[in-house]
Amino acid sequence: MRPLRAGYLAAAAVTVFGAVTGRERLQWLTKPLLMPLLAADTVTSGVELDPAERRILLGSLAAATVGDVLLIDPDDDKRLIAGASSFAVMQTGYSLLWWRRGARPRAAIAAPRLVAWAGA
């Protein structure tokens, strides 16, 4: 296993442990490491991405990091809104990457999601 990927898995495990046991300090220490570890793994993995896709991916992972940090304390409404907005930026980036790689929405998949979204 690649060292940065192993670091990600360890940080994720500690983050979940901290959340389950109410140890917020563990979350504050490890949750902000998750996406930067994935970003570093992506850069060093040897996987070829064109420069535009690399920027989109790294920007998306940066937005996810901001969202992760903001949502460590989800009971604060301002942090919740800002964190959700960061995740929206992340999801937009991921969707753009999928689109660039040929993924297209299909009615059978999109329709139930749109109904759920409208209901929410």
C-alpha positions in Angstrom: 0.0 0.0 0.0 1.2 3.5 -0.8 2.3 5.4 2.3 0.1 8.4 1.8 -2.9 6.2 1.2 -2.1 4.4 4.4 -1.8 7.7 6.2 -5.3 8.6 4.8 -6.8 5.4 6.2 -5.2 5.9 9.6 -6.4 9.5 9.8 -9.9 8.4 8.7 -9.9 5.7 11.4 -8.8 8.2 14.1 -11.4 10.7 12.9 -14.2 8.2 13.1 -13.0 7.0 16.5 -12.9 10.6 17.7 -16.5 11.2 16.5 -17.9 8.0 17.9 -16.2 8.5 21.3 -16.9 12.3 21.5 -13.2 13.1 21.4 -13.4 16.3 19.4 -9.7 17.0 19.8 -8.9 13.9 17.8 -11.2 15.1 15.1 -9.6 18.5 15.0 -6.2 16.8 14.7 -7.0 14.3 12.0 -10.0 15.3 9.9 -8.1 18.2 8.3 -5.5 15.7 7.1 -7.8 13.5 5.1 -8.1 15.4 1.8 -4.6 16.8 1.7 -3.3 13.2 2.1 -5.5 12.1 -0.9 -4.3 15.2 -2.8 -0.6 14.3 -2.1 -1.3 10.7 -3.0 -2.8 11.8 -6.3 0.2 14.0 -7.1 2.7 11.3 -6.3 0.9 8.2 -7.5 2.0 8.5 -11.1 -1.5 8.6 -12.4 -1.5 10.9 -15.4 -4.0 13.8 -15.4 -4.0 16.7 -17.8 -3.2 19.9 -16.0 -6.8 21.2 -16.1 -8.1 18.0 -14.5 -5.4 18.1 -11.9 -6.3 21.7 -10.9 -10.0 20.8 -10.7 -9.3 17.7 -8.6 -6.9 19.5 -6.2 -9.4 22.4 -5.9 -12.2 20.0 -5.1 -10.1 18.3 -2.5 -9.2 21.7 -1.0 -12.9 22.6 -0.8 -13.5 19.3 0.9 -10.8 20.1 3.5 -12.5 23.4 4.2 -15.9 21.7 4.5 -14.4 19.0 6.8 -13.0 21.6 9.2 -16.1 23.7 9.2 -18.3 20.7 9.9 -16.4 19.4 12.9 -18.8 21.5 14.9 -22.1 21.1 12.9 -24.2 22.6 15.7 -23.1 26.1 14.6 -25.5 27.2 11.8 -23.0 29.5 10.2 -20.4 26.8 10.1 -23.0 24.3 8.8 -23.9 26.6 5.9 -20.3 27.4 5.1 -19.3 23.7 5.3 -22.2 22.7 3.1 -21.2 25.4 0.6 -17.6 24.1 0.5 -18.9 20.6 -0.2 -21.1 22.0 -3.0 -17.9 23.4 -4.6 -16.2 20.0 -4.1 -19.2 18.2 -5.7 -19.2 20.6 -8.6 -15.6 19.9 -9.3 -16.1 16.2 -9.2 -19.1 16.4 -11.5 -17.0 18.5 -13.9 -14.3 15.8 -13.9 -16.8 13.1 -14.6 -18.3 15.2 -17.4 -14.9 15.7 -18.9 -14.4 11.9 -18.8 -17.6 11.2 -20.6 -20.1 10.6 -17.8 -23.6 11.9 -18.6 -26.7 11.9 -16.4 -29.5 9.5 -17.3 -33.1 10.1 -16.7 -33.6 6.8 -14.8 -30.9 7.9 -12.3 -31.5 11.7 -12.2 -35.3 11.7 -11.9 -35.5 10.1 -8.4 -32.7 12.3 -7.1 -34.5 15.4 -8.5 -37.7 14.3 -6.8 -35.9 13.8 -3.5 -34.1 17.2 -3.8 -37.4 18.9 -4.5 -39.0 17.2 -1.5 -36.2 18.3 0.7 
